[in-house]
Amino acid sequence: MAWIALLIAGLFEIVWAYFMKQSDGFTRLWPSVATIGFMIISFALLSYSMKTLPMGTAYVMWTGIGAVGAFVVGVVVLGEHLSPMRILAAVLVVSGLVLFRLAPGAAH
């Protein structure tokens, strides 16, 4: 259950990052409210997953899911620049996440 909560926390991190971009530096009310709301949910689920999972594993997985997900949303939804170097960087992050998940002690 901790891994499912962590995955959902990472997905909510992507959502709050998107709304943070839409908030225009917290100058737009509803995107700002959405950012804070999704942050709270994401942090709560991360905290729940850390009851079972090692802190280092949980935090790295959460930030990695959020980072790669935000990159994908940026490219697909917001039309941000896509280059071979950025794709390679995302692949390396995902590779690191897989290694963290497979490492002894990750599923504590």
Salt bridges, closest charged atoms under 4 A:
none
